Structure formats: C-alpha cells, structure tokens
C-alpha cells in the first residue's frame, strides 16, 4: 500500500506548528509541494524538534492531491543509505519492485520516469545521517527528477527551499500538554 511507511500520528494527535511569522508550517508545505512544482524543500532544525511529525502530517495531507503517490524513505538506523536505497524504497512503495534489479543507470532513469507521471511526492527523513558522498548523488538525482521532494534534516540543504523549525511556541506547547493530560487516567493531576 502506497504511503504505508509514513509514520503514524502521535497518540495525542497532531499539534499544528507555526513559523516565527505565525504561518502554519503544514500549509506552507502544501503550497510549496504541489504536483508539477518539482520543488525541493527542507525542514531543518535540531533533533527532536518535530521535523518528522510535520513531514508525516504533510504526507497525509497531500495524499489525495498526489493520488496516493507519496513515498516515505528514512535514513534513520540505515548507515549504508545511498541513492539506490532511496530508489529501491520508491519502487517498492509504488508497486514496482521489479525495477530493483535494474543496473544502476537504468534504475535511475526508470525511477525518474516512474515518479514523473503521475507525479509523486518523495519524502526523505533524517537526511543528515547520510554520508556526504551519498547525499551529493541523491541531490543530483532529485535535481533532474520531475517530482517534488521534502527532506528533514538538522542542517539546511543547498539548492532547496528551507523552512527552519524552532521550539514549540507557548501556545503550541499548551495545546500539546492539554492533549497529553486529556489522555491521562487522572487528567486533573
């Protein structure tokens, strides 16, 4: 099933996040990651700040827009993650595991064609954990692929539109804590 690898919503539900100007981050991503935009966007910020949660909510929100063609690939706990790991994740999630066995150059071309029509949204989580040489190849592939992509990373990625994620605002934190307390056995405590 396409999108099956997208992380689940937090148990307490999704808490909307805003940037420093007060703009909803998921709404910004929806505007930037439209079909045929071919935009490359990075959510950057320190570990544990909520990048993955925001990316997953964006993936769920845009699922219908992309006719279910949203692929999620995470480099977390995959020390040898490289371009071909990403391409294998894409073809598997799009129901074309037969393309996994192609020679490297053929695979790059075939996956480029696969994500181009109908257009696919690719999300690559924990980008900063990928080795520098592998990141360069991934960025080159996305530079020529005809699909929008969202990266989560602790660092900004050159040649992408960056959205920096800061700590939760007081209002966001209050919403989070109210939801969390509401699930407690004794919420009044």
C-alpha positions, -999 to 999 in steps of 0.1 A, spaced: 0 0 0 14 34 -10 21 56 20 21 26 44 56 36 56 46 71 67 49 74 105 16 73 124 2 104 141 13 110 176 -10 93 201 -23 127 213 -29 138 177 -12 164 156 -4 197 171 -2 224 144 31 243 143 38 278 131 69 296 120 83 328 135 59 349 114 29 329 126 23 310 94 11 274 96 41 252 85 20 223 70 0 249 50 33 264 37 45 229 27 12 222 9 17 254 -11 53 246 -20 49 208 -27 22 209 -54 21 184 -83 43 195 -111 61 221 -90 93 199 -87 102 220 -56 127 206 -32 120 217 4 139 211 36 125 212 71 156 219 92 162 222 129 177 204 159 169 168 168 136 162 185 121 195 174 92 179 153 105 177 117 94 141 112 60 148 127 55 178 104 67 159 74 44 129 81 14 152 86 22 169 53 24 135 36 -10 125 49 -25 159 40 -12 157 4 -20 121 -2 -52 128 -21 -35 157 -41 -9 132 -53 -35 104 -59 -19 83 -31 16 86 -47 35 97 -16 66 78 -8 85 79 25 121 69 29 140 72 62 178 71 66 174 65 103 193 35 115 204 27 79 241 35 80 247 25 43 218 46 30 226 58 -6 208 68 -37 200 32 -46 185 26 -12 162 56 -19 153 44 -54 145 9 -40 122 24 -14 105 44 -41 99 15 -65 88 -8 -37 62 17 -24 49 25 -59 43 -12 -66 72 -17 -90 97 -40 -71 108 -54 -104 128 -22 -110 150 -30 -80 171 -54 -101 180 -30 -129 215 -18 -135 223 15 -117 220 38 -147 188 21 -159 173 22 -124 179 60 -121 162 66 -154 133 42 -148 126 56 -113 128 92 -127 101 82 -152 81 64 -126 79 94 -102 72 119 -131 39 107 -143 17 106 -125 36 129 -102 49 115 -69 58 133 -37 90 119 -22 99 125 15 134 117 28 136 117 66 168 120 87 188 133 57 217 145 79 226 109 88 235 100 52 272 101 42 283 132 23 291 115 -10 257 97 -10 239 130 -3 255 145 -33 243 117 -56 208 120 -41 207 157 -46 219 153 -82 191 127 -88 164 149 -74 178 179 -94 169 161 -126 139 140 -114 105 155 -122 89 153 -87 87 175 -56 105 163 -25 106 171 12 137 165 32 140 165 70 175 174 83 193 190 112 211 211 86 200 233 57 204 216 23 218 237 -6 195 241 -36 164 235 -15 138 259 -1 144 258 36 119 261 64 136 263 98 117 246 127 121 262 162 109 250 196 72 250 202 56 283 210 39 288 243 5 282 226 17 251 208 32 237 240 0 244 259 -21 226 232 3 196 234 2 194 272 -36 197 273 -39 169 248 -14 148 267 -32 155 301 -65 146 285 -53 111 278 -41 105 314 -60 82 337 -64 111 361 -62 143 340 -66 166 370 -33 155 384 
